[in-house]
Amino acid sequence: MSSATDSPATNPPAIDAPDAEVPVAAANIGPEATAADARALAEASRELDWDRPSFAKGLYLGNFDLSLIHPWPKAKADDVERGEAFMERLTEYARTMSGRAIEREARIPDEYLQGLAGLGVFGMKIPQEYGGLGLSLVYYGRALAMLGSVHPSIGALISAHQSIGVPEPVKVFGTPEQKREYLPRCAAGAITAFLLTEPDVGSDPARMGSTAVPTDDGGTYVLDGVKLWTTNGVIAELVVVMAVVPAHTDAEGTEHKGGISAFVVEMDSPGITVENRNTFMGLRGIENGVTRFHQVRVPAANRVGREGQGLKIALTTLNTGRLALPALCVASGRWSLKIAREWSNARTQWGRPVGQHEAVGKKIAFIAASAFALDAVFELSAELADAGQKDVRIEAALAKLWSTEISCRIADELVQIRGGRGFETADSLEARGERAVPAEQQLRDLRINRIFEGSSEIMKLLIAREAVDAHLAAAGDLASVDASLQDKARAAVGASGFYARWLPKLVAGAGMDPRSYSDFGRLAKQLRFVERSSRRLARQTFYGMGRWQAKLEYKQAFLGRVVDIGAELFAMAACCSRAEMILRTTPEHAASAYELAEAYCEQARVRIDEYFDQLWRNTDDGDHILSRKVLAGDYTWLEAGVLDPSEGTGPWIADATPGASTKENLHRKYR
């Protein structure tokens, strides 16, 4: 098997991406991009090939193949040895850092960053041949969890640097020269960032306004534009910037189609200004800014991949990069369980510890079961990615979506268990003589994870697109809003053949046999439920396809519930597999692991049944009509009687017109 540094980009890349990856002309990318342009760009950026099996994809098609995740993937002995040794050093150093100091000062001290650099933290995923530690994704995630428990801002900084910053795209898509140039610097502590978002560009990159215009000699690009929410941008030495290269003709007369492209940019280049260090409700130590590029000259050698390949690079990087957030959620689940247990035993009301009252006890049970599931989902996804034998695109996306949602609920329940003390800051608690528990801070810090690296709503659409891909491929023109009736009739004939073969497979399966999965003991019934529900989910998706056909893509609430069901089924399967693995490896914890796995599965089954019910019994149509009327101003009378403190403070979206900056440059160096 090839090493992490071997990639299709071992030779200098061609200048242009294939036509299939650039379906939208560069001239059509920008504020005037149409819905069709946005859709075409998103479709072209997807990875279409499924060369390796995917457990999660099978769940949505009614194919519950437990062998893809069980037995639990086994890590290489060398990876474990190096990972454990590093975790021991990291844990020792983490104990010397103060999360309270970061929270008060709203900044990670430079000496912390220098200490982390000395440990090799900034090169955890970088291969050893380039000066990195070459850790597995499992140990990278465990390190993030440890650092995130000190303060989530540290986890965000490391994740932004290593999961989506310069190291990953260069490692996967860079030329040998780029790898030798940048990876050792990154491993040594050159902090990096990923710059895609703009004031009017979020999940729709077709509206991108930043440009990279090649010079006449082709040796340089001139970069102009404004990037928003540049995590790490305030202190970064290197950044990956996404910008539109216009169609152009080179000195030899060859025409190039351009498109969104990726560039490594030195942050001390003339023309770069960090205009603002943004502040947020949480993650107070995050170095996030607004970065303006004005006539910044970037060598052509700094382009990563081909012109027009930028979005594909970004999405490919995120396939496993998204696992950083689930790792951080693991830390919050573990800490919440510890605090809930200790507090609920210490606090007495009506003659009993509050944890013994059923209302509080149910919350504790939810936190405990969910903490186990968070651990199982992350570890399984990371182990699968490390093994490299499965396609984990959907697994990683589900892990990100599900983990960030359930961890926020855990944090909210912890605040409720703590009562008034949950709403009080750690500093205030300590000042009046009580234990400084930052429960309210955790709630604030976790909230952004449902937005980071693809909001939950966008994640559901991305996952749903992959989940219904087989249906769309079979339906052909039936799923096209532009196809004629004649084309749809021909497509119906082709689709009937696919469904004639596929639908009978959804009638019966192992989940109907009470002897199935017997080697899982008391958890066998949970896996039978997952198998039955997988087939049921596939049937319901088929019914939706038949009912709405080309309009299915607009039924976002329906598709969101389909995704939620699959996410819960994935988590249930992960819990069962992990419990069985614990039975084999650490039998002293087996009984409690089985109890936690069963508890999570029983709780998830209730939610799954509700999601299935809501697929067809909901208020979606009425809500759609109501929201349109709200947007049309039909109910402005309901808004009377309040004052809006934001009125007159500025436009909804800041001006991002290219040009020279008029503000002080807030970029700073930590080393």
Helices and strands as residue ranges (DSSP letters): G 19-21, G 26-28, H 35-45, H 55-60, G 66-68, H 77-94, H 99-105, H 110-119, G 121-123, G 128-130, H 137-150, H 152-162, H 167-173, H 176-188, E 192-195, G 205-207, E 211-214, E 220-231, E 238-245, E 248-249, E 255-256, E 259-266, E 272-277, E 288-299, G 300-302, E 303-304, H 310-321, H 324-346, E 348-349, E 352-353, G 354-356, H 358-387, H 393-418, H 420-423, H 426-431, H 439-447, G 448-450, H 456-467, H 469-475, G 476-479, H 485-502, G 503-506, G 510-512, G 518-523, H 524-548, G 549-554, H 556-585, G 587-589, H 590-616, H 620-631, G 636-639
